[in-house]
């Protein structure tokens, strides 16, 4: 009888030991499953950014020749906990229109950069508007800009598609255009309305795609009390570029950048 009782007691201890171990394992499994993913700032990331477009990307009017808004934006982005470093590659070319940028996106160097990019920032459209002014200066009509807008929207869509083909996951930011004639023709409200219509069209194009953002800057340069333009009264000066960078950063701050880089 003692042998039987001893065997039963030993068996109970063995079973209870296994049960407690299984329960502990189950609890650990539940704990692991219940843990939330760490925030993006937990492991800071090297963010790869490609800037493409016109003179606003090249940085015409920047006295330091460092790329206009780029050095200011880089400094701001690197204050974010989730960013260890913000590495920019600048492919801005003065005078570029949408048709010219579209062709340049086929260049091997730019395609390679976009494939590795977490974010692509575009400045384009200002020279498309300027082309209408140049082609119709003697008989300028609002209808000419409306006709040109049709082709602009088509080409902008194709630019977004090309970037997406090279990198389906990259974020895409388009910086809007401003009225470059504000110093000379501030009393001609038709120009303001034309620029606003083109910006609205750009925003609508981007809204068709995920991980995109349209960033308006029209109102920044509408301020007549600040000197924000270069000596050509067309491109931003250092202060103008700094305000551009702060506007772009404001749209990427407060965890908004995470949707692009994660």
Backbone bond lengths (Angstrom), bond angles and torsions (degrees), N, CA, C in turn:
res aa  C-N    CA-C-N  psi(-1)  N-CA   C-N-CA  omega(-1)  CA-C   N-CA-C  phi
1 X - - - 1.470 - - 1.535 110.49 -
2 X 1.370 115.40 -43.28 1.472 118.42 -179.95 1.519 110.89 -60.05
3 X 1.352 115.76 -39.06 1.461 119.59 179.20 1.521 111.12 -62.15
4 X 1.373 115.17 -41.62 1.477 119.81 -179.67 1.512 110.59 -64.13
5 X 1.376 115.83 -44.94 1.466 119.87 -178.87 1.533 110.83 -63.96
6 X 1.359 113.47 -41.95 1.472 117.47 178.82 1.515 110.99 -62.60
7 X 1.324 117.68 -40.82 1.462 122.08 178.19 1.510 111.74 -63.38
8 X 1.354 115.68 -44.42 1.470 120.03 -179.95 1.534 111.04 -63.83
9 X 1.358 115.03 -41.30 1.464 119.84 -179.61 1.538 111.16 -63.79
10 X 1.335 112.87 -43.51 1.467 117.82 178.73 1.520 111.33 -63.99
11 X 1.330 115.21 -40.07 1.462 119.92 179.11 1.520 111.06 -62.60
12 X 1.356 116.83 -42.59 1.468 121.46 179.95 1.535 111.05 -62.63
13 X 1.358 114.26 -42.13 1.463 117.72 178.11 1.528 111.44 -61.41
14 X 1.330 115.93 -42.44 1.466 121.88 -179.90 1.514 111.44 -62.35
15 X 1.352 114.95 -46.98 1.474 120.24 -179.31 1.511 111.18 -64.95
16 X 1.367 115.30 -44.53 1.470 118.19 -179.31 1.517 111.15 -64.53
17 X 1.348 115.47 -35.75 1.464 119.63 177.25 1.501 111.80 -63.22
18 X 1.330 117.31 -44.04 1.459 121.75 177.96 1.513 111.13 -64.19
19 X 1.327 116.26 -40.23 1.461 120.48 -178.06 1.514 111.10 -65.09
20 X 1.364 114.46 -44.30 1.471 116.82 -179.68 1.513 110.93 -65.34
21 X 1.366 115.99 -36.81 1.462 119.70 177.50 1.507 111.39 -65.28
22 X 1.346 116.48 -42.16 1.474 120.77 178.66 1.508 111.22 -64.03
23 X 1.358 114.81 -41.06 1.461 119.18 179.98 1.519 110.66 -64.29
24 X 1.365 113.60 -42.51 1.464 117.71 179.48 1.519 110.51 -62.60
25 X 1.350 115.96 -40.85 1.462 120.20 178.35 1.525 110.85 -62.48
26 X 1.348 115.09 -41.40 1.467 119.72 179.90 1.520 110.67 -63.35
27 X 1.368 115.84 -41.79 1.460 119.81 179.31 1.528 111.19 -62.96
28 X 1.361 114.18 -41.47 1.460 117.92 178.33 1.515 111.21 -62.38
29 X 1.344 116.33 -39.50 1.461 120.57 178.63 1.513 111.17 -61.66
30 X 1.348 114.45 -42.19 1.464 119.17 -179.87 1.523 109.92 -64.84
31 X 1.358 115.69 -42.00 1.465 119.54 179.97 1.517 111.11 -59.80
32 X 1.320 116.71 -43.68 1.458 121.13 -179.68 1.513 110.95 -63.96
33 X 1.322 115.99 -42.72 1.461 120.33 -178.51 1.517 111.62 -67.20
34 X 1.356 114.76 -33.51 1.460 118.19 -176.30 1.520 113.40 -79.91
35 X 1.339 116.85 -16.59 1.468 119.31 -179.45 1.520 110.26 -66.22
36 X 1.333 116.30 133.87 1.457 121.08 178.34 1.524 109.87 -79.07
37 X 1.328 115.26 155.69 1.458 119.35 175.65 1.520 109.32 -63.24
38 X 1.323 118.21 140.93 1.465 120.10 179.93 1.525 110.65 -63.65
39 X 1.328 118.20 149.58 1.463 121.04 178.95 1.513 111.13 -62.60
40 X 1.337 116.22 158.73 1.460 120.53 -177.74 1.521 112.20 -60.99
41 X 1.354 116.87 -23.85 1.458 120.59 -179.38 1.521 112.09 -79.45
42 X 1.355 117.45 -7.83 1.462 121.45 -178.30 1.526 110.50 -61.03
43 X 1.330 115.93 -42.30 1.462 121.34 176.20 1.525 107.88 -123.46
44 X 1.321 118.97 97.33 1.476 121.19 -179.63 1.523 111.60 -54.76
45 X 1.316 115.29 145.43 1.468 120.45 -173.48 1.524 111.44 -118.96
46 X 1.328 115.19 148.46 1.462 121.04 169.38 1.525 107.18 -81.69
47 X 1.314 116.68 113.01 1.461 122.06 -175.69 1.524 109.94 -93.98
48 X 1.325 115.54 125.46 1.463 121.49 179.42 1.529 109.63 -97.98
49 X 1.324 116.68 120.94 1.462 121.91 -175.59 1.524 109.99 -124.33
50 X 1.325 115.88 130.38 1.463 121.97 176.25 1.524 108.15 -110.00
51 X 1.312 116.82 124.82 1.468 122.29 176.80 1.526 108.50 -106.41
52 X 1.325 116.44 123.37 1.464 121.07 179.27 1.522 109.51 -128.75
53 X 1.342 115.22 156.46 1.456 117.91 175.87 1.511 113.82 139.60
54 X 1.320 114.44 -141.47 1.459 121.71 -169.94 1.525 112.23 -102.91
55 X 1.336 115.75 -151.03 1.469 121.16 -175.63 1.524 112.78 -65.26
56 X 1.332 118.30 -23.90 1.461 120.37 178.63 1.521 110.98 -70.65
57 X 1.324 116.51 -24.65 1.460 120.60 173.84 1.521 110.38 -86.04
58 X 1.322 116.52 -40.93 1.469 119.68 177.56 1.521 110.18 -61.75
59 X 1.334 115.85 -36.50 1.456 120.35 177.68 1.508 114.89 99.32
60 X 1.320 117.23 30.88 1.468 120.48 177.85 1.531 108.97 -62.26
61 X 1.318 115.53 128.14 1.458 121.08 -177.06 1.519 112.94 101.91
62 X 1.328 116.26 -8.90 1.463 122.34 178.08 1.525 108.80 -82.67
63 X 1.311 117.53 115.40 1.465 121.25 -175.42 1.527 112.43 -67.96
64 X 1.342 116.98 -19.33 1.467 120.28 -178.55 1.527 112.47 -90.80
65 X 1.339 116.78 -10.70 1.471 121.85 -178.10 1.535 112.68 55.74
66 X 1.330 115.69 37.97 1.464 120.18 -179.02 1.530 113.40 -108.26
67 X 1.328 116.30 6.10 1.458 117.84 176.38 1.512 114.64 105.95
68 X 1.331 117.41 36.13 1.466 120.30 172.72 1.512 114.03 59.28
69 X 1.336 115.73 -115.79 1.466 121.30 -175.34 1.530 112.63 -75.24
70 X 1.330 117.60 -18.49 1.468 121.87 -168.58 1.534 114.15 -59.55
71 X 1.346 120.75 -50.73 1.470 118.44 -178.66 1.528 113.25 -61.81
72 X 1.339 116.83 -33.77 1.460 120.25 178.53 1.531 110.74 -69.20
73 X 1.326 115.93 -43.02 1.461 120.05 179.90 1.522 110.71 -67.03
74 X 1.317 116.54 -39.76 1.468 121.02 178.13 1.530 110.43 -57.69
75 X 1.311 116.06 -46.36 1.463 121.08 -179.50 1.523 111.04 -61.81
76 X 1.328 116.66 -42.91 1.469 120.86 -179.75 1.532 111.60 -66.83
77 X 1.330 116.62 -43.73 1.463 120.19 -178.41 1.525 111.15 -62.87
78 X 1.316 116.66 -35.40 1.463 120.10 -177.40 1.523 113.05 -76.76
79 X 1.339 116.65 1.05 1.468 119.88 171.26 1.530 110.91 -87.14
80 X 1.338 117.63 -13.42 1.458 121.78 -179.73 1.526 110.53 -75.29
81 X 1.320 116.53 141.89 1.461 121.52 -177.96 1.524 111.97 -62.93
82 X 1.337 116.36 -33.55 1.464 119.40 -176.23 1.527 113.52 -81.33
83 X 1.327 116.76 -4.00 1.472 120.76 -177.59 1.519 110.52 -113.69
84 X 1.314 116.77 118.63 1.462 121.50 174.84 1.524 109.70 -83.11
85 X 1.347 115.48 -45.03 1.458 120.40 176.08 1.523 108.86 -150.91
86 X 1.320 116.58 146.18 1.466 122.61 176.36 1.520 107.35 -112.25
87 X 1.322 115.52 109.84 1.469 121.27 -175.14 1.523 110.37 -103.99
88 X 1.322 116.32 116.00 1.459 121.99 -176.65 1.525 111.59 -101.77
89 X 1.323 114.95 142.29 1.460 121.87 167.04 1.526 106.80 -121.48
90 X 1.337 115.92 122.43 1.463 121.65 -171.37 1.531 110.75 -102.64
91 X 1.344 115.29 117.29 1.467 121.04 177.71 1.535 110.43 -120.63
92 X 1.315 115.64 40.61 1.454 120.18 177.81 1.519 111.49 -83.88
93 X 1.326 116.64 139.64 1.474 121.84 178.40 1.526 109.01 -132.76
94 X 1.307 115.47 122.92 1.456 121.44 179.90 1.523 111.00 -54.71
95 X 1.317 116.33 134.39 1.460 121.99 175.55 1.516 115.67 87.55
96 X 1.324 117.47 -5.46 1.470 119.82 -177.15 1.522 112.85 -62.54
97 X 1.330 114.51 133.57 1.461 122.56 170.02 1.533 107.86 -103.40
98 X 1.311 116.35 177.65 1.471 119.63 -179.52 1.524 111.71 -61.66
99 X 1.345 118.27 -38.31 1.462 119.68 -179.21 1.525 111.70 -65.64
100 X 1.345 116.56 -35.12 1.462 120.50 179.75 1.530 111.50 -75.07
101 X 1.334 116.45 -39.98 1.458 119.58 177.16 1.521 110.82 -64.10
102 X 1.315 115.76 -39.40 1.463 120.29 179.67 1.532 110.93 -58.20
103 X 1.314 116.99 -40.96 1.465 121.01 178.51 1.523 111.06 -69.29
104 X 1.331 117.08 -40.62 1.462 120.19 -177.80 1.529 112.45 -66.27
105 X 1.316 117.35 -25.01 1.459 120.22 179.31 1.523 112.27 -66.12
106 X 1.326 116.86 -12.76 1.473 121.00 176.36 1.524 112.65 -86.02
107 X 1.325 117.22 -6.55 1.460 120.00 178.99 1.528 109.64 -68.30
108 X 1.328 115.62 138.75 1.470 121.35 -175.23 1.522 112.50 -57.11
109 X 1.322 116.04 -43.12 1.462 120.04 -177.05 1.526 111.68 -62.19
110 X 1.343 115.87 -43.65 1.464 119.95 -178.75 1.526 110.57 -70.85
111 X 1.322 117.26 -41.13 1.466 120.91 178.07 1.528 110.73 -59.90
112 X 1.324 116.27 -43.48 1.464 121.34 -179.92 1.527 110.59 -62.46
113 X 1.334 116.25 -42.28 1.468 120.75 -179.58 1.522 110.87 -65.33
114 X 1.333 117.24 -42.55 1.460 121.37 -179.18 1.522 111.41 -64.46
115 X 1.320 117.30 -36.74 1.472 121.24 179.86 1.524 111.72 -61.22
116 X 1.328 116.85 -26.80 1.459 120.91 -178.82 1.529 112.33 -99.92
117 X 1.325 117.16 -1.82 1.465 120.78 -171.41 1.531 113.09 -80.61
118 X 1.326 114.93 139.88 1.466 121.16 169.42 1.523 109.93 -83.72
119 X 1.332 115.26 -26.69 1.459 120.62 -175.68 1.523 109.73 -150.05
120 X 1.334 116.31 138.12 1.464 122.68 174.56 1.528 107.77 -118.57
121 X 1.319 116.42 123.20 1.470 121.74 178.99 1.524 108.64 -109.01
122 X 1.330 115.87 128.11 1.469 121.82 -175.40 1.525 110.75 -117.85
123 X 1.329 116.17 134.86 1.471 120.95 164.77 1.526 106.42 -121.08
124 X 1.307 116.39 118.22 1.469 121.00 -177.87 1.524 108.89 -160.54
125 X 1.320 116.02 156.90 1.469 120.54 175.48 1.514 113.83 118.26
126 X 1.338 116.36 -33.21 1.464 119.54 -178.55 1.512 112.87 -60.86
127 X 1.317 116.89 -39.89 1.466 120.30 -179.07 1.532 112.10 -76.81
128 X 1.331 117.02 -23.64 1.468 120.20 173.04 1.528 109.75 -65.40
129 X 1.331 115.38 -41.48 1.466 120.29 176.51 1.523 110.03 -66.02
130 X 1.330 116.61 -43.47 1.464 120.64 -179.33 1.525 111.64 -61.72
131 X 1.332 116.98 -33.96 1.465 120.81 179.78 1.522 110.77 -62.50
132 X 1.312 116.61 -36.60 1.475 120.42 177.97 1.523 109.75 -65.72
133 X 1.339 116.60 -41.49 1.459 120.61 176.86 1.528 110.61 -59.44
134 X 1.321 116.57 -46.25 1.465 121.38 -177.01 1.524 112.26 -66.28
135 X 1.332 115.98 -41.95 1.465 120.47 -176.14 1.527 113.07 -74.51
136 X 1.329 116.81 -21.47 1.475 119.62 -173.70 1.525 112.22 -130.18
137 X 1.327 116.51 29.49 1.457 119.77 -172.65 1.524 112.75 -60.31
138 X 1.331 116.41 -38.15 1.474 119.15 -176.63 1.528 112.94 -77.91
139 X 1.325 116.99 -19.99 1.474 120.17 -179.61 1.523 109.42 -140.78
140 X 1.323 115.59 58.72 1.458 121.82 -174.48 1.524 111.16 -74.28
141 X 1.321 115.27 127.31 1.462 121.37 178.80 1.528 109.29 -137.02
142 X 1.325 116.12 150.01 1.460 121.12 -179.99 1.526 110.92 -59.27
143 X 1.323 116.56 -34.13 1.470 121.27 -178.08 1.537 111.37 -60.55
144 X 1.332 117.10 -29.34 1.469 120.87 179.20 1.532 110.70 -64.87
145 X 1.321 116.12 -38.04 1.462 120.86 178.79 1.526 111.02 -71.87
146 X 1.313 116.52 -35.61 1.466 120.58 178.03 1.521 110.68 -66.04
147 X 1.336 116.61 -37.75 1.473 120.42 177.50 1.523 110.57 -67.50
148 X 1.335 116.33 -42.41 1.466 120.60 -179.22 1.527 111.09 -67.84
149 X 1.315 116.61 -28.96 1.465 120.74 -178.75 1.527 111.96 -63.35
150 X 1.309 116.99 -31.64 1.470 121.63 179.86 1.541 110.09 -60.32
151 X 1.336 115.79 -48.70 1.458 120.53 179.52 1.520 111.85 -68.17
152 X 1.325 116.14 -36.68 1.466 120.81 178.77 1.524 111.14 -60.81
153 X 1.317 116.99 -46.16 1.468 121.21 -179.61 1.528 111.10 -61.71
154 X 1.316 116.21 -40.89 1.470 120.53 179.38 1.536 110.37 -62.81
155 X 1.326 116.00 -46.75 1.465 120.10 -177.73 1.532 111.83 -68.79
156 X 1.326 116.65 -37.24 1.465 119.72 177.86 1.525 110.24 -62.75
157 X 1.325 116.74 -42.28 1.462 120.89 176.41 1.519 111.62 -60.13
158 X 1.321 115.95 -39.92 1.468 120.32 179.33 1.528 111.43 -68.08
159 X 1.336 116.60 -34.12 1.467 120.66 177.01 1.526 110.25 -64.32
160 X 1.326 116.28 -44.92 1.470 120.46 178.26 1.530 110.01 -62.77
161 X 1.319 116.55 -42.51 1.464 120.89 179.74 1.536 111.24 -61.81
162 X 1.322 116.53 -41.91 1.463 120.89 -179.93 1.524 110.99 -63.30
163 X 1.321 116.39 -43.15 1.469 120.27 177.89 1.525 110.32 -62.66
164 X 1.326 116.13 -42.48 1.462 121.38 179.41 1.533 111.76 -64.42
165 X 1.320 117.21 -36.74 1.465 120.69 178.79 1.532 110.89 -64.09
166 X 1.321 115.94 -36.82 1.460 120.61 179.81 1.526 112.52 -79.19
167 X 1.328 116.12 -28.72 1.470 120.46 -179.64 1.529 109.44 -153.86
168 X 1.336 117.52 94.21 1.463 121.54 -176.98 1.527 113.97 -63.26
169 X 1.337 118.06 -20.55 1.462 121.26 -173.43 1.527 114.37 -101.20
170 X 1.320 117.83 -11.94 1.458 118.88 -174.83 1.524 112.08 -68.28
171 X 1.329 115.48 147.48 1.456 119.85 172.40 1.516 109.64 -78.78
172 X 1.323 116.58 149.32 1.470 120.80 -179.53 1.524 108.97 -128.58
173 X 1.316 115.72 124.75 1.461 122.38 178.17 1.518 108.81 -118.31
174 X 1.323 116.66 129.42 1.466 121.34 174.57 1.514 108.90 -113.78
175 X 1.322 116.17 122.67 1.465 122.02 177.01 1.524 107.64 -86.93
176 X 1.316 116.28 129.75 1.455 120.66 -178.08 1.523 113.02 -68.94
177 X 1.324 116.18 178.35 1.460 121.31 -179.91 1.529 109.85 -107.11
178 X 1.314 115.74 161.35 1.464 121.14 178.65 1.519 109.04 -125.23
179 X 1.318 116.38 170.89 1.463 121.77 -179.96 1.535 109.09 -81.74
180 X 1.341 117.78 105.95 1.467 119.79 -177.21 1.528 113.24 -75.01
181 X 1.327 115.85 -8.86 1.469 119.79 -177.81 1.527 111.90 -100.67
182 X 1.323 116.68 14.56 1.452 120.80 -173.35 1.533 112.42 -59.54
183 X 1.351 116.71 -31.38 1.465 119.91 -179.21 1.524 111.81 -74.62
184 X 1.337 115.85 -29.97 1.458 119.96 -173.45 1.527 112.88 -99.51
185 X 1.332 116.22 -37.54 1.466 119.49 -174.03 1.526 111.61 -127.37
186 X 1.324 116.16 47.35 1.462 120.25 -178.04 1.530 112.14 -65.20
187 X 1.338 116.38 -19.55 1.464 120.50 -178.51 1.533 112.24 -86.70
188 X 1.339 117.80 -8.89 1.466 121.05 -179.98 1.526 108.27 -94.67
189 X 1.320 116.02 96.34 1.455 121.54 -173.64 1.528 112.96 -72.09
190 X 1.341 116.99 -19.11 1.468 119.37 179.03 1.526 111.67 -59.73
191 X 1.342 116.80 -35.20 1.463 120.22 -179.41 1.524 109.97 -65.17
192 X 1.322 116.16 -43.22 1.463 120.21 176.72 1.520 111.24 -57.69
193 X 1.320 115.84 -44.01 1.470 120.07 -177.97 1.523 111.35 -66.11
194 X 1.327 116.44 -36.84 1.472 120.75 177.92 1.536 110.04 -63.23
195 X 1.342 116.23 -47.68 1.463 120.78 -179.52 1.527 110.38 -61.66
196 X 1.308 116.95 -43.06 1.467 120.85 -179.98 1.531 110.94 -63.45
197 X 1.328 116.85 -38.83 1.467 120.46 179.10 1.531 110.90 -65.11
198 X 1.316 116.62 -40.41 1.470 120.21 178.72 1.526 110.81 -67.86
199 X 1.321 116.65 -38.00 1.466 119.72 176.92 1.530 111.66 -64.87
200 X 1.312 116.32 -41.19 1.463 120.31 178.10 1.523 110.97 -62.54
201 X 1.324 115.64 -40.18 1.467 120.09 178.51 1.527 110.59 -64.07
202 X 1.329 116.49 -41.51 1.469 120.91 178.46 1.522 110.99 -61.59
203 X 1.319 115.70 -44.74 1.467 120.52 -179.71 1.523 111.14 -62.25
204 X 1.329 116.58 -38.42 1.462 120.86 179.02 1.528 111.54 -66.35
205 X 1.331 116.82 -37.99 1.467 120.36 177.92 1.521 110.01 -63.23
206 X 1.332 117.43 -47.39 1.458 121.07 -178.25 1.526 112.07 -64.63
207 X 1.319 116.49 -31.56 1.468 120.71 -178.08 1.528 112.12 -64.14
208 X 1.310 117.52 -15.25 1.462 121.53 179.50 1.528 112.08 -78.96
209 X 1.323 116.73 -10.46 1.464 121.13 -174.85 1.526 110.67 -121.19
210 X 1.325 115.89 148.64 1.461 120.75 177.33 1.526 109.77 -79.73
211 X 1.326 115.56 160.31 1.466 122.84 177.63 1.521 112.12 53.75
212 X 1.315 115.65 45.62 1.463 121.20 176.44 1.524 109.26 -128.38
213 X 1.306 116.01 159.10 1.456 120.96 178.49 1.525 109.71 -150.85
214 X 1.344 115.88 131.00 1.467 121.28 173.16 1.518 107.53 -98.73
215 X 1.331 116.17 131.86 1.469 120.48 -177.36 1.527 109.88 -120.91
216 X 1.324 117.53 111.11 1.467 120.71 -178.86 1.526 112.37 -77.67
217 X 1.332 116.39 141.34 1.471 120.75 174.70 1.529 110.82 -130.47
218 X 1.330 116.48 3.51 1.475 121.61 -177.54 1.520 111.18 -52.57
219 X 1.324 116.20 -46.09 1.464 121.23 -174.25 1.526 112.41 -68.59
220 X 1.335 116.66 -26.50 1.467 119.58 179.88 1.526 110.62 -61.94
221 X 1.323 115.70 -46.95 1.465 120.82 -176.01 1.526 112.25 -86.79
222 X 1.320 115.99 -2.57 1.465 121.00 175.29 1.523 110.52 -75.83
223 X 1.323 116.20 -17.44 1.461 122.69 -178.32 1.527 110.67 -72.36
224 X 1.319 115.70 108.99 1.469 120.72 -177.10 1.535 113.25 -81.05
225 X 1.327 116.47 -12.49 1.457 120.06 -175.54 1.527 112.28 -82.36
226 X 1.326 117.63 -18.33 1.459 120.88 179.75 1.520 110.81 -108.80
227 X 1.326 115.90 145.12 1.458 121.28 176.63 1.521 107.86 -88.85
228 X 1.322 117.22 101.14 1.458 122.46 -174.03 1.522 113.37 -115.50
229 X 1.328 116.89 -1.78 1.457 120.26 -176.81 1.526 112.31 -109.65
230 X 1.304 113.98 149.66 1.463 123.06 177.74 1.535 108.89 -67.04
231 X 1.323 117.03 176.06 1.461 120.56 -177.56 1.524 113.22 -65.34
232 X 1.345 117.23 -15.91 1.463 119.17 176.39 1.522 111.76 -83.24
233 X 1.335 116.98 -1.24 1.465 123.48 -179.28 1.530 112.41 54.38
234 X 1.306 115.05 29.68 1.469 119.72 -178.76 1.527 111.04 -131.28
235 X 1.337 116.10 -46.99 1.463 121.09 -179.83 1.527 110.60 -96.85
236 X 1.326 117.15 158.18 1.468 119.62 177.07 1.527 111.08 -67.03
237 X 1.318 115.66 152.96 1.461 120.31 169.18 1.530 108.07 -94.33
238 X 1.315 117.32 -171.02 1.466 120.38 -177.36 1.529 111.88 -56.13
239 X 1.319 115.52 -44.68 1.469 119.78 -179.02 1.526 110.65 -66.35
240 X 1.328 116.27 -38.40 1.463 120.30 178.05 1.521 111.60 -62.20
241 X 1.342 116.34 -43.45 1.467 120.43 178.58 1.528 111.15 -65.91
242 X 1.318 116.02 -36.22 1.465 119.40 179.54 1.519 110.76 -63.79
243 X 1.339 116.43 -40.85 1.467 120.36 177.84 1.528 111.16 -68.75
244 X 1.328 116.99 -35.41 1.471 120.64 174.14 1.528 110.40 -58.85
245 X 1.331 115.61 -47.51 1.467 121.16 -178.89 1.521 110.93 -61.36
246 X 1.319 116.64 -41.93 1.468 120.04 179.84 1.523 110.96 -65.21
247 X 1.335 116.92 -36.08 1.469 120.05 178.06 1.527 110.18 -66.79
248 X 1.328 116.91 -45.18 1.467 120.56 178.79 1.529 109.85 -61.11
249 X 1.323 115.61 -44.80 1.468 120.60 -179.57 1.522 111.14 -61.61
250 X 1.321 116.89 -39.38 1.469 119.90 -178.92 1.525 111.71 -62.37
251 X 1.332 117.05 -27.83 1.462 121.04 178.40 1.532 111.93 -83.79
252 X 1.322 117.14 -13.63 1.466 121.60 -179.49 1.525 112.13 -106.54
253 X 1.320 117.68 -12.39 1.455 122.01 -177.37 1.532 110.90 -78.65
254 X 1.338 115.73 179.04 1.474 122.61 178.47 1.522 112.57 56.04
255 X 1.339 114.87 50.43 1.474 123.07 175.88 1.525 113.91 69.22
256 X 1.329 118.67 4.26 1.471 120.22 178.66 1.521 110.37 -72.12
257 X 1.332 117.32 -28.81 1.452 120.23 179.40 1.522 111.05 -65.25
258 X 1.332 116.71 -28.69 1.464 121.40 -176.82 1.526 112.37 -58.90
259 X 1.316 117.41 -33.61 1.465 119.94 -179.14 1.527 111.48 -65.94
260 X 1.332 117.02 -19.55 1.463 120.61 179.48 1.522 112.17 -94.45
261 X 1.337 117.40 -38.80 1.457 119.78 -169.32 1.524 113.74 -97.26
262 X 1.323 119.07 -9.43 1.478 119.96 -179.00 1.516 110.85 -86.95
